[in-house]
Amino acid sequence: MKYEKTRNYKDEEFRRLTGVKRSTFNKMIGILEEAEKQKKARGGKPNVLPMEERLLMTLEYLREYGTYFHIASSYGISESSCYRNIKWIEDTLIKCPTFALPGRKA
């Protein structure tokens, strides 16, 4: 859906839209897909949106600070599902050493 449109964007347009470079976006996707494999190994309901859409949704939330209701309606999911997805992606990326911020003493 929305991610398919961004494939045609130039690298600069993609960065302006999401706030990250395309290479960083692809690194994030790799980390999130690996974490989702570990999470789904225990079972669970499959997600409606593909990982690219969920990450794009999270970056849109972080960039624009729209309400969960507004973002959820533009992606065709419920508000609570939007919140859960964004929260999981944020927590997963923060745990990864590649995207973790250094401590105060660094």
DSSP file with accessible surface (Angstrom, degrees, kcal/mol):
  #  RESIDUE AA STRUCTURE BP1 BP2  ACC     N-H-->O    O-->H-N    N-H-->O    O-->H-N    TCO  KAPPA ALPHA  PHI   PSI    X-CA   Y-CA   Z-CA
    1    1 A M     >        0   0  130      0, 0.0     4,-0.9     0, 0.0    74,-0.0   0.000 360.0 360.0 360.0 -95.5    0.0    0.0    0.0
    2    2 A K  H  >  +     0   0   65      1,-0.2     4,-1.3     2,-0.2     3,-0.3   0.866 360.0  55.1 -71.2 -36.5    2.0    3.0    1.2
    3    3 A Y  H  > S+     0   0   23      1,-0.2     4,-1.0     2,-0.2    -1,-0.2   0.877 100.8  59.6 -66.3 -34.0    5.3    1.3    1.1
    4    4 A E  H  4 S+     0   0  104      1,-0.2     4,-0.4     2,-0.2     3,-0.4   0.871 103.8  52.0 -60.9 -35.6    4.8    0.3   -2.6
    5    5 A K  H >< S+     0   0  139     -4,-0.9     3,-1.0    -3,-0.3     4,-0.3   0.863 104.6  56.2 -67.7 -35.9    4.5    4.1   -3.4
    6    6 A T  H >< S+     0   0    4     -4,-1.3     3,-1.0     1,-0.2    -1,-0.2   0.685  89.7  74.4 -73.5 -17.3    7.8    4.8   -1.6
    7    7 A R  T 3< S+     0   0  137     -4,-1.0    -1,-0.2    -3,-0.4    -2,-0.2   0.827  95.7  51.0 -63.0 -29.5    9.7    2.3   -3.8
    8    8 A N  T <  S+     0   0  142     -3,-1.0    -1,-0.2    -4,-0.4    -2,-0.2   0.560  90.4 104.0 -84.4  -9.1    9.5    4.8   -6.7
    9    9 A Y  S <  S-     0   0   92     -3,-1.0     2,-0.1    -4,-0.3    -3,-0.0  -0.433  76.2-115.0 -72.9 148.4   10.8    7.7   -4.6
   10   10 A K     >  -     0   0  154     -2,-0.1     4,-2.6     1,-0.1     5,-0.2  -0.334  35.7-101.8 -71.5 164.3   14.4    8.9   -5.0
   11   11 A D  H  > S+     0   0  110      1,-0.2     4,-2.2     2,-0.2     5,-0.2   0.887 123.0  49.7 -58.8 -40.0   16.7    8.4   -2.0
   12   12 A E  H  > S+     0   0  104      2,-0.2     4,-2.2     1,-0.2    -1,-0.2   0.906 111.3  48.4 -67.5 -39.9   16.4   12.0   -1.0
   13   13 A E  H  > S+     0   0   86      2,-0.2     4,-2.0     1,-0.2    -2,-0.2   0.900 110.3  52.3 -66.4 -39.0   12.6   12.0   -1.2
   14   14 A F  H  X S+     0   0    0     -4,-2.6     4,-2.7     2,-0.2     5,-0.4   0.923 110.3  48.0 -62.4 -42.7   12.5    8.8    0.9
   15   15 A R  H  X S+     0   0   90     -4,-2.2     4,-2.5     1,-0.2    -2,-0.2   0.901 110.3  51.7 -66.5 -38.2   14.6   10.4    3.6
   16   16 A R  H  < S+     0   0  165     -4,-2.2    -1,-0.2     1,-0.2    -2,-0.2   0.878 114.1  44.5 -65.4 -35.5   12.4   13.5    3.6
   17   17 A L  H  < S+     0   0   74     -4,-2.0    -2,-0.2    -5,-0.2    -1,-0.2   0.935 129.0  22.3 -73.6 -46.4    9.3   11.3    4.0
   18   18 A T  H  < S-     0   0    6     -4,-2.7    -3,-0.2     2,-0.3    -2,-0.2   0.722  93.7-125.1 -98.5 -26.6   10.6    8.9    6.7
   19   19 A G  S  < S+     0   0   34     -4,-2.5     2,-0.3    -5,-0.4    -4,-0.2   0.415  82.7  81.3  92.8  -2.6   13.4   10.8    8.3
   20   20 A V  S    S-     0   0   27     -6,-0.4    -1,-0.3    -5,-0.1    -2,-0.3  -0.934  84.0-102.5-131.9 157.1   15.9    7.9    7.7
   21   21 A K     >  -     0   0  133     -2,-0.3     4,-2.3     1,-0.1     5,-0.2  -0.378  34.1-113.4 -72.0 159.1   18.0    6.9    4.7
   22   22 A R  H  > S+     0   0   48      1,-0.2     4,-2.4     2,-0.2     5,-0.2   0.878 117.8  54.1 -62.7 -36.7   16.8    3.9    2.7
   23   23 A S  H  > S+     0   0   66      2,-0.2     4,-1.9     1,-0.2    -1,-0.2   0.908 109.1  48.1 -65.8 -38.2   19.9    1.8    3.8
   24   24 A T  H  > S+     0   0   36      2,-0.2     4,-2.4     1,-0.2    -2,-0.2   0.904 109.5  53.5 -66.5 -40.2   19.0    2.5    7.5
   25   25 A F  H  X S+     0   0    0     -4,-2.3     4,-2.3     1,-0.2    -2,-0.2   0.923 108.6  49.3 -58.9 -44.2   15.4    1.5    6.7
   26   26 A N  H  X S+     0   0   85     -4,-2.4     4,-2.1     1,-0.2    -1,-0.2   0.871 109.4  51.7 -66.6 -36.0   16.5   -1.8    5.3
   27   27 A K  H  X S+     0   0  128     -4,-1.9     4,-2.1     2,-0.2    -1,-0.2   0.916 109.6  50.3 -63.3 -42.7   18.7   -2.4    8.3
   28   28 A M  H  X S+     0   0   16     -4,-2.4     4,-2.7     1,-0.2    -2,-0.2   0.911 108.2  52.6 -61.5 -41.5   15.8   -1.8   10.6
   29   29 A I  H  X S+     0   0   13     -4,-2.3     4,-2.7     1,-0.2     5,-0.2   0.922 108.2  51.0 -61.0 -44.7   13.6   -4.2    8.5
   30   30 A G  H  X S+     0   0   40     -4,-2.1     4,-1.9     1,-0.2    -1,-0.2   0.925 112.5  45.8 -59.5 -44.7   16.3   -6.9    8.9
   31   31 A I  H  X S+     0   0   41     -4,-2.1     4,-2.2     1,-0.2    -2,-0.2   0.923 114.7  47.6 -64.7 -44.1   16.4   -6.5   12.7
   32   32 A L  H  X S+     0   0    0     -4,-2.7     4,-2.4     1,-0.2    -2,-0.2   0.884 109.9  51.6 -68.2 -38.1   12.6   -6.4   13.0
   33   33 A E  H  X S+     0   0   76     -4,-2.7     4,-2.1    -5,-0.2    -1,-0.2   0.899 110.5  49.2 -66.3 -38.0   12.1   -9.5   10.9
   34   34 A E  H  X S+     0   0   99     -4,-1.9     4,-1.8    -5,-0.2    -2,-0.2   0.926 112.3  48.1 -65.0 -42.9   14.6  -11.5   12.9
   35   35 A A  H  X S+     0   0   21     -4,-2.2     4,-2.1     1,-0.2    -2,-0.2   0.880 110.4  52.2 -65.5 -35.4   12.9  -10.4   16.2
   36   36 A E  H  X S+     0   0   35     -4,-2.4     4,-3.1     2,-0.2    -1,-0.2   0.880 104.9  55.2 -70.4 -35.6    9.5  -11.3   14.7
   37   37 A K  H  X S+     0   0  140     -4,-2.1     4,-0.9     1,-0.2    -1,-0.2   0.923 110.7  45.7 -60.0 -43.8   10.7  -14.8   13.8
   38   38 A Q  H  < S+     0   0  131     -4,-1.8     4,-0.4     2,-0.2     3,-0.2   0.892 114.9  47.9 -66.2 -38.0   11.7  -15.3   17.4
   39   39 A K  H >< S+     0   0   70     -4,-2.1     3,-0.9     1,-0.2    -2,-0.2   0.917 113.7  45.6 -68.6 -42.7    8.4  -13.8   18.7
   40   40 A K  H >< S+     0   0   65     -4,-3.1     3,-1.4     1,-0.2    -1,-0.2   0.582  91.2  82.3 -81.3  -8.3    6.3  -15.9   16.4
   41   41 A A  T 3< S+     0   0   84     -4,-0.9    -1,-0.2     1,-0.3    -2,-0.2   0.813  91.3  52.6 -63.8 -27.1    8.2  -19.1   17.1
   42   42 A R  T <  S-     0   0  205     -3,-0.9    -1,-0.3    -4,-0.4    -2,-0.2   0.504 122.4-108.3 -83.1  -6.5    6.0  -19.4   20.2
   43   43 A G    <   +     0   0   45     -3,-1.4    -1,-0.3    -4,-0.1     2,-0.2  -0.437  54.0 145.7 105.8-180.0    2.9  -19.1   18.1
   44   44 A G        -     0   0   65     -2,-0.1    -1,-0.1    -3,-0.1    -4,-0.0  -0.608  52.9 -55.8 131.1 166.7    0.4  -16.3   17.7
   45   45 A K        -     0   0  176     -2,-0.2     2,-0.0     1,-0.1    -2,-0.0  -0.577  57.7-113.5 -77.7 135.5   -1.8  -14.6   15.2
   46   46 A P        -     0   0  103      0, 0.0     2,-0.2     0, 0.0    -1,-0.1  -0.358  34.4-107.2 -68.4 150.2   -0.1  -13.3   12.1
   47   47 A N        -     0   0   49      1,-0.1     4,-0.1     2,-0.1     0, 0.0  -0.508  13.9-138.7 -78.9 146.4   -0.1   -9.5   11.6
   48   48 A V  S    S+     0   0  120     -2,-0.2    -1,-0.1     2,-0.1    29,-0.0   0.899  86.6  57.8 -70.9 -41.1   -2.3   -7.9    9.0
   49   49 A L  S    S-     0   0    9      1,-0.1    -2,-0.1     2,-0.0    26,-0.0  -0.684  88.6-116.7 -93.9 143.2    0.3   -5.4    7.8
   50   50 A P     >  -     0   0   70      0, 0.0     4,-2.1     0, 0.0     3,-0.3  -0.283  35.0-102.9 -69.1 163.9    3.7   -6.5    6.4
   51   51 A M  H  > S+     0   0    7      1,-0.2     4,-2.6     2,-0.2     5,-0.2   0.865 120.1  56.7 -59.2 -38.8    6.8   -5.4    8.3
   52   52 A E  H  > S+     0   0   45      1,-0.2     4,-2.4     2,-0.2    -1,-0.2   0.917 108.4  47.4 -60.8 -42.0    7.7   -2.6    5.8
   53   53 A E  H  > S+     0   0    6     -3,-0.3     4,-2.5     2,-0.2    -1,-0.2   0.905 111.7  50.3 -65.8 -40.8    4.2   -1.0    6.4
   54   54 A R  H  X S+     0   0    6     -4,-2.1     4,-2.2     2,-0.2    -2,-0.2   0.908 112.2  46.4 -66.3 -40.5    4.5   -1.3   10.1
   55   55 A L  H  X S+     0   0    0     -4,-2.6     4,-2.8     2,-0.2     5,-0.2   0.920 112.5  50.4 -68.0 -40.5    7.9    0.4   10.2
   56   56 A L  H  X S+     0   0    9     -4,-2.4     4,-2.3    -5,-0.2    -2,-0.2   0.912 109.9  51.4 -61.6 -39.8    6.7    3.1    7.8
   57   57 A M  H  X S+     0   0    0     -4,-2.5     4,-2.3     2,-0.2    -2,-0.2   0.920 110.9  48.3 -62.8 -42.4    3.8    3.6   10.1
   58   58 A T  H  X S+     0   0    3     -4,-2.2     4,-2.7     2,-0.2     5,-0.2   0.926 111.8  48.2 -65.2 -44.6    6.1    3.9   13.1
   59   59 A L  H  X S+     0   0   15     -4,-2.8     4,-2.1     1,-0.2    -1,-0.2   0.882 110.5  52.4 -65.3 -35.6    8.4    6.4   11.3
   60   60 A E  H  X S+     0   0   28     -4,-2.3     4,-2.5    -5,-0.2     5,-0.4   0.922 110.4  48.4 -64.7 -41.6    5.4    8.4   10.3
   61   61 A Y  H  X S+     0   0   43     -4,-2.3     4,-2.5     1,-0.2    -2,-0.2   0.940 114.0  45.5 -63.3 -46.0    4.2    8.5   13.9
   62   62 A L  H  < S+     0   0   67     -4,-2.7    -1,-0.2     1,-0.2    -2,-0.2   0.823 117.0  45.2 -68.3 -30.1    7.6    9.6   15.2
   63   63 A R  H  < S+     0   0  127     -4,-2.1    -2,-0.2    -5,-0.2    -1,-0.2   0.882 129.6  20.4 -80.6 -40.3    8.1   12.2   12.4
   64   64 A E  H  < S-     0   0  114     -4,-2.5    -2,-0.2    -5,-0.2    -3,-0.2   0.604  85.5-140.0-107.4 -17.1    4.6   13.8   12.6
   65   65 A Y     <  +     0   0  166     -4,-2.5    -4,-0.1    -5,-0.4    -3,-0.1   0.885  40.1 166.8  52.9  43.3    3.3   12.9   16.1
   66   66 A G        -     0   0   20     -6,-0.3    -1,-0.1    -5,-0.2     2,-0.1  -0.324  43.3 -87.1 -74.6 168.1   -0.2   12.3   14.7
   67   67 A T     >  -     0   0   88      1,-0.1     4,-2.3    -2,-0.1     5,-0.2  -0.402  30.2-118.9 -74.8 156.7   -2.7   10.5   16.9
   68   68 A Y  H  > S+     0   0   50      1,-0.2     4,-2.9     2,-0.2     5,-0.2   0.878 115.8  56.0 -61.2 -36.3   -2.9    6.7   16.9
   69   69 A F  H  > S+     0   0  132      2,-0.2     4,-2.3     1,-0.2    -1,-0.2   0.937 108.3  46.4 -62.1 -44.2   -6.4    7.0   15.6
   70   70 A H  H  > S+     0   0  104      2,-0.2     4,-1.6     1,-0.2    -2,-0.2   0.934 116.7  43.0 -65.2 -46.2   -5.4    9.1   12.6
   71   71 A I  H  X S+     0   0    0     -4,-2.3     4,-1.3     1,-0.2    -2,-0.2   0.922 113.4  52.6 -67.2 -42.1   -2.5    6.9   11.7
   72   72 A A  H  X>S+     0   0    2     -4,-2.9     5,-2.2    -5,-0.2     4,-0.8   0.904 108.1  50.9 -62.0 -40.2   -4.5    3.7   12.2
   73   73 A S  H  <5S+     0   0   73     -4,-2.3     3,-0.3     1,-0.2    -1,-0.2   0.864 107.5  52.8 -68.5 -31.6   -7.3    4.9   10.0
   74   74 A S  H  <5S+     0   0   49     -4,-1.6    -1,-0.2     1,-0.2    -2,-0.2   0.759 115.4  41.3 -75.2 -21.1   -4.9    5.7    7.2
   75   75 A Y  H  <5S-     0   0    5     -4,-1.3    -1,-0.2    -3,-0.4    -2,-0.2   0.421 112.3-117.8-101.9  -3.6   -3.4    2.2    7.4
   76   76 A G  T  <5S+     0   0   67     -4,-0.8     2,-0.3    -3,-0.3    -3,-0.2   0.837  74.5 111.2  74.8  32.9   -6.8    0.4    7.8
   77   77 A I  S   <S-     0   0   28     -5,-2.2    -1,-0.3    -6,-0.1    -2,-0.2  -0.802  71.7 -85.6-128.6 173.2   -6.2   -1.1   11.3
   78   78 A S     >  -     0   0   62     -2,-0.3     4,-2.2     1,-0.1     5,-0.1  -0.371  34.4-116.6 -77.9 161.6   -7.6   -0.5   14.8
   79   79 A E  H  > S+     0   0  102      1,-0.2     4,-2.3     2,-0.2     5,-0.1   0.899 115.7  50.1 -64.2 -40.6   -6.2    2.2   17.1
   80   80 A S  H  > S+     0   0   67      1,-0.2     4,-2.5     2,-0.2    -1,-0.2   0.889 109.7  50.8 -68.6 -36.1   -5.0   -0.4   19.6
   81   81 A S  H  > S+     0   0   21      2,-0.2     4,-2.4     1,-0.2    -1,-0.2   0.896 109.1  52.0 -66.6 -38.9   -3.3   -2.5   17.0
   82   82 A C  H  X S+     0   0    0     -4,-2.2     4,-2.5     2,-0.2     5,-0.2   0.937 110.7  47.8 -60.8 -46.8   -1.5    0.7   15.8
   83   83 A Y  H  X S+     0   0  107     -4,-2.3     4,-2.7     1,-0.2     5,-0.2   0.935 112.0  49.0 -60.8 -47.8   -0.3    1.4   19.3
   84   84 A R  H  X S+     0   0  146     -4,-2.5     4,-2.4     1,-0.2    -1,-0.2   0.912 112.7  47.9 -60.2 -44.3    0.9   -2.2   19.9
   85   85 A N  H  X S+     0   0   11     -4,-2.4     4,-2.4     2,-0.2     5,-0.2   0.937 114.0  45.5 -63.0 -46.9    2.8   -2.3   16.6
   86   86 A I  H  X S+     0   0    0     -4,-2.5     4,-2.6    -5,-0.2     5,-0.2   0.932 114.1  48.9 -64.3 -43.9    4.5    1.1   17.1
   87   87 A K  H  X S+     0   0   83     -4,-2.7     4,-2.5    -5,-0.2     5,-0.2   0.921 112.1  48.6 -62.9 -42.9    5.4    0.2   20.7
   88   88 A W  H  X S+     0   0   49     -4,-2.4     4,-2.6    -5,-0.2     5,-0.2   0.923 112.4  48.0 -64.6 -43.0    6.8   -3.2   19.7
   89   89 A I  H  X S+     0   0    0     -4,-2.4     4,-2.4     2,-0.2     5,-0.2   0.931 112.7  48.3 -65.6 -44.0    8.9   -1.7   16.9
   90   90 A E  H  X S+     0   0   46     -4,-2.6     4,-2.2    -5,-0.2    -2,-0.2   0.951 114.4  45.8 -59.6 -49.0   10.3    1.1   19.2
   91   91 A D  H  X S+     0   0   61     -4,-2.5     4,-1.8    -5,-0.2    -2,-0.2   0.898 113.0  50.1 -63.0 -40.7   11.2   -1.3   21.9
   92   92 A T  H  X S+     0   0   18     -4,-2.6     4,-1.0    -5,-0.2    -1,-0.2   0.923 112.6  45.5 -66.2 -43.6   12.8   -3.8   19.5
   93   93 A L  H  < S+     0   0   21     -4,-2.4     6,-0.4     1,-0.2     3,-0.2   0.862 110.1  54.6 -70.0 -33.2   15.0   -1.2   17.8
   94   94 A I  H  < S+     0   0  112     -4,-2.2    -1,-0.2    -5,-0.2    -2,-0.2   0.886 105.8  53.2 -66.9 -35.6   16.0    0.3   21.2
   95   95 A K  H  < S+     0   0  170     -4,-1.8    -1,-0.2    -5,-0.2    -2,-0.2   0.767  90.8  90.9 -70.0 -24.6   17.2   -3.1   22.4
   96   96 A C  S >X S-     0   0   19     -4,-1.0     4,-1.1    -3,-0.2     3,-0.8  -0.560  76.7-139.6 -75.0 131.3   19.4   -3.5   19.3
   97   97 A P  T 34 S+     0   0  115      0, 0.0    -1,-0.1     0, 0.0     3,-0.1   0.788  98.5  65.0 -63.9 -23.8   22.9   -2.2   19.8
   98   98 A T  T 34 S+     0   0   96      1,-0.2    -4,-0.1     3,-0.0    -5,-0.1   0.883 116.4  25.6 -64.7 -37.5   23.0   -0.7   16.3
   99   99 A F  T <4 S+     0   0   53     -3,-0.8    -1,-0.2    -6,-0.4     2,-0.2   0.387  93.9 115.3-110.5   2.7   20.2    1.8   17.1
  100  100 A A     <  -     0   0   46     -4,-1.1    -6,-0.1    -5,-0.1    -5,-0.1  -0.491  66.2-122.3 -74.0 142.2   20.6    2.1   20.9
  101  101 A L        -     0   0  161     -2,-0.2    -1,-0.1     1,-0.1    -2,-0.1  -0.599  30.9-105.5 -81.0 145.8   21.6    5.5   22.1
  102  102 A P        -     0   0   99      0, 0.0    -1,-0.1     0, 0.0     0, 0.0  -0.290  40.0-102.3 -68.0 157.6   24.8    5.8   24.2
  103  103 A G    >   -     0   0   57      1,-0.1     3,-1.2     2,-0.0     0, 0.0  -0.071  38.1 -93.5 -70.3 178.6   24.5    6.3   27.9
  104  104 A R  T 3  S+     0   0  248      1,-0.3    -1,-0.1     0, 0.0     0, 0.0   0.806 124.0  53.5 -66.1 -30.9   25.1    9.6   29.7
  105  105 A K  T 3         0   0  216      0, 0.0    -1,-0.3     0, 0.0    -2,-0.0   0.553 360.0 360.0 -83.6  -6.8   28.7    8.9   30.3
  106  106 A A    <         0   0  105     -3,-1.2     0, 0.0     0, 0.0     0, 0.0  -0.398 360.0 360.0 -75.4 360.0   29.5    8.1   26.7
